[in-house]
């Protein structure tokens, strides 16, 4: 994780602390596993994340104070960058949205410091997210247009978790989507199944492009795809 967040002179009181991504990695034994394996095992250990999705980022902050050689490869960011997959907590302000996700898993298509445009994979059924991820890792963006949204940076609650590509299959299996609808100024839960049903109706109206990854040096820096 980011070197700037770790205190190398600080003794490691939580040396055995593990994020959910590290626990899944331990279960896999470092071996490549089929999607069905991820679905089964992530579901088994992630029940508490469904009620408290913010735990994923809190864990990463704790992971940061450990020795670098036992940290996972994810990064905590203040701003989004193009070509990366993020988890973050979000509060939309528009009362006209039919519903929105309070904890997006968003692949960023375009970004500046004020806002970013991203495809939120939570709007897609978990089984279909795998195909999207496979295309991204093959340098291709191929996502339903209806899952692309604009996110205002100042409406992100805290930091964004920049997910290492090795963790993407775990991330799409995490049951952390949190859809809500605004009714007369109050938020009510909205069923994920209803969201996925609406997305399926427009699933094949796609946005397609080549994947480009922007770095965290100069804003103009472009990195090779991971």
C-alpha positions as CSV (number, residue, x, y, z in Angstrom):
1,X,0.0,0.0,0.0
2,X,1.0,3.6,-0.2
3,X,4.4,4.2,1.5
4,X,3.4,7.7,2.6
5,X,0.8,6.3,5.0
6,X,3.0,3.9,6.8
7,X,5.2,4.7,9.8
8,X,8.2,2.5,9.3
9,X,9.6,3.4,12.7
10,X,6.4,2.3,14.4
11,X,6.2,-1.1,16.0
12,X,3.5,-3.3,14.6
13,X,0.9,-4.0,17.3
14,X,-1.5,-5.5,14.8
15,X,1.0,-7.6,12.8
16,X,-1.5,-10.4,12.3
17,X,-4.3,-8.1,11.1
18,X,-5.7,-9.1,7.7
19,X,-8.1,-7.4,5.3
20,X,-10.8,-9.4,3.7
21,X,-8.7,-9.4,0.5
22,X,-5.8,-11.0,2.4
23,X,-8.1,-13.6,4.0
24,X,-9.5,-14.6,0.6
25,X,-5.9,-14.8,-0.7
26,X,-5.0,-17.1,2.2
27,X,-8.0,-19.3,1.5
28,X,-7.0,-19.7,-2.1
29,X,-3.4,-20.6,-1.2
30,X,-2.2,-18.1,-3.8
31,X,-3.7,-20.2,-6.6
32,X,-6.0,-19.1,-9.4
33,X,-9.6,-20.2,-8.6
34,X,-12.8,-20.3,-10.7
35,X,-15.5,-17.7,-10.2
36,X,-17.7,-20.2,-8.4
37,X,-15.0,-20.5,-5.7
38,X,-14.9,-16.7,-5.2
39,X,-18.6,-16.5,-4.9
40,X,-18.8,-19.3,-2.3
41,X,-15.9,-18.3,-0.1
42,X,-16.3,-14.5,-0.2
43,X,-20.0,-14.9,0.7
44,X,-19.0,-17.1,3.6
45,X,-16.7,-14.6,5.2
46,X,-18.3,-11.4,4.1
47,X,-21.7,-11.4,5.8
48,X,-20.8,-8.6,8.1
49,X,-19.6,-6.4,5.2
50,X,-23.1,-6.5,3.8
51,X,-24.4,-4.6,6.8
52,X,-21.2,-2.5,7.2
53,X,-19.6,-2.1,3.7
54,X,-17.4,0.8,5.1
55,X,-15.4,-1.9,6.9
56,X,-13.5,-2.6,3.8
57,X,-11.9,0.8,3.8
58,X,-11.4,0.9,7.6
59,X,-9.5,-2.4,7.3
60,X,-7.2,-1.0,4.7
61,X,-6.4,1.9,7.0
62,X,-5.4,-0.5,9.7
63,X,-3.4,-2.6,7.3
64,X,-1.4,0.5,6.4
65,X,0.3,0.7,9.8
66,X,1.7,-2.8,9.4
67,X,5.1,-3.7,7.8
68,X,4.9,-3.2,4.0
69,X,5.8,-6.8,3.3
70,X,2.5,-8.0,4.9
71,X,0.2,-5.4,3.5
72,X,-2.1,-6.1,0.6
73,X,-1.6,-4.3,-2.8
74,X,-4.6,-1.9,-2.6
75,X,-4.1,1.8,-2.1
76,X,-6.0,4.6,-0.3
77,X,-6.6,7.7,-2.5
78,X,-8.0,11.1,-2.1
79,X,-8.9,11.5,-5.8
80,X,-10.0,9.1,-8.5
81,X,-7.9,8.4,-11.7
82,X,-8.9,7.1,-15.0
83,X,-8.5,3.4,-15.6
84,X,-8.8,2.2,-12.0
85,X,-11.4,0.3,-10.0
86,X,-12.4,1.9,-6.7
87,X,-14.6,1.1,-3.7
88,X,-15.9,4.2,-1.8
89,X,-18.7,5.5,0.3
90,X,-20.9,8.0,-1.4
91,X,-23.8,10.3,-0.7
92,X,-25.8,11.6,-3.7
93,X,-27.7,14.9,-3.2
94,X,-30.2,14.8,-6.1
95,X,-33.7,14.0,-4.9
96,X,-34.6,13.2,-8.5
97,X,-32.5,10.0,-8.7
98,X,-34.8,6.9,-8.6
99,X,-32.2,5.1,-6.5
100,X,-28.4,5.1,-6.0
101,X,-25.6,3.0,-4.5
102,X,-24.1,4.3,-1.3
103,X,-21.0,2.1,-1.6
104,X,-20.0,2.0,-5.3
105,X,-17.6,-0.4,-7.0
106,X,-16.7,1.9,-9.8
107,X,-14.4,1.7,-12.8
108,X,-13.3,5.2,-13.7
109,X,-13.6,6.3,-17.3
110,X,-12.7,10.0,-16.9
111,X,-11.7,12.1,-13.8
112,X,-10.6,15.4,-12.5
113,X,-10.4,16.7,-8.9
114,X,-14.0,17.9,-8.9
115,X,-15.8,14.9,-10.3
116,X,-15.3,11.6,-12.1
117,X,-17.3,9.5,-14.6
118,X,-17.4,5.8,-13.7
119,X,-19.2,2.5,-14.4
120,X,-20.6,1.2,-11.2
121,X,-20.4,-2.6,-11.4
122,X,-22.8,-3.0,-8.5
123,X,-25.6,-2.2,-11.0
124,X,-24.8,-5.5,-12.7
125,X,-25.6,-8.9,-11.4
126,X,-22.4,-10.4,-9.8
127,X,-22.3,-13.2,-12.4
128,X,-22.1,-10.7,-15.2
129,X,-19.5,-8.6,-13.5
130,X,-17.0,-11.3,-14.2
131,X,-17.2,-10.7,-18.0
132,X,-16.7,-7.0,-17.5
133,X,-13.6,-7.5,-15.3
134,X,-12.2,-10.0,-17.8
135,X,-12.5,-7.5,-20.6
136,X,-10.9,-4.7,-18.5
137,X,-7.9,-7.0,-17.7
138,X,-7.7,-7.6,-21.5
139,X,-7.4,-3.8,-22.0
140,X,-11.0,-3.4,-23.2
141,X,-13.9,-1.4,-21.8
142,X,-17.2,-3.1,-22.6
143,X,-19.9,-2.0,-20.1
144,X,-23.6,-1.2,-20.2
145,X,-24.1,2.5,-20.8
146,X,-26.8,2.6,-18.1
147,X,-24.3,1.8,-15.3
148,X,-22.2,4.9,-16.1
149,X,-22.6,7.7,-13.6
150,X,-21.1,11.0,-12.6
151,X,-19.7,11.2,-9.0
152,X,-18.9,14.5,-7.3
153,X,-15.6,14.2,-5.4
154,X,-16.8,16.2,-2.4
155,X,-19.7,13.8,-1.9
156,X,-17.3,10.9,-1.4
157,X,-17.3,10.1,2.3
158,X,-13.6,9.8,3.2
159,X,-11.1,8.1,0.9
160,X,-11.4,5.9,-2.1
161,X,-9.9,2.4,-2.1
162,X,-7.9,1.8,-5.3
163,X,-8.1,-1.9,-5.9
164,X,-5.2,-3.8,-7.2
165,X,-6.1,-5.8,-10.3
166,X,-5.3,-9.0,-8.4
167,X,-8.2,-8.2,-6.1
168,X,-10.8,-7.5,-8.7
169,X,-12.4,-10.9,-8.7
170,X,-12.7,-10.7,-4.9
171,X,-14.2,-7.2,-5.1
172,X,-17.0,-8.1,-7.5
173,X,-18.0,-10.9,-5.2
174,X,-18.3,-8.7,-2.1
175,X,-21.9,-8.2,-1.1
176,X,-21.4,-4.5,-0.3
177,X,-23.8,-2.8,-2.7
178,X,-26.2,-0.6,-0.8
179,X,-29.0,0.8,-2.9
180,X,-31.3,3.4,-1.5
181,X,-34.1,5.6,-2.9
182,X,-35.0,9.1,-1.7
183,X,-38.6,9.6,-0.8
184,X,-39.6,13.0,0.6
185,X,-36.1,13.6,1.9
186,X,-35.8,10.2,3.5
187,X,-33.7,7.3,2.4
188,X,-35.2,3.8,2.1
189,X,-33.5,0.6,1.0
190,X,-33.9,-0.5,-2.6
191,X,-33.6,-4.1,-3.5
192,X,-30.5,-5.1,-5.5
193,X,-32.6,-7.6,-7.5
194,X,-34.7,-4.8,-8.8
195,X,-31.6,-2.8,-9.9
196,X,-30.2,-5.8,-11.7
197,X,-33.5,-6.4,-13.4
198,X,-33.6,-2.9,-14.8
199,X,-29.9,-3.1,-15.9
200,X,-30.6,-6.4,-17.7
201,X,-33.3,-4.6,-19.8
202,X,-30.6,-2.3,-21.2
203,X,-27.5,-4.6,-20.8
204,X,-26.5,-4.8,-24.4
205,X,-26.5,-1.0,-25.0
206,X,-22.8,-0.9,-24.5
207,X,-20.1,1.7,-24.1
208,X,-16.9,0.4,-25.6
209,X,-13.3,1.8,-25.6
210,X,-9.7,0.9,-25.0
211,X,-8.5,0.9,-21.4
212,X,-6.2,3.7,-20.4
213,X,-4.7,4.0,-16.9
214,X,-3.8,7.4,-15.5
215,X,-1.0,7.6,-12.9
216,X,-0.7,9.4,-9.6
217,X,2.3,11.6,-10.6
218,X,1.6,14.4,-13.0
219,X,-2.1,14.6,-14.1
220,X,-0.9,14.0,-17.7
221,X,1.0,10.8,-16.8
222,X,-0.3,7.7,-18.5
223,X,0.7,4.3,-17.3
224,X,0.6,0.9,-19.1
225,X,-2.4,-1.1,-18.3
226,X,-1.9,-3.4,-15.3
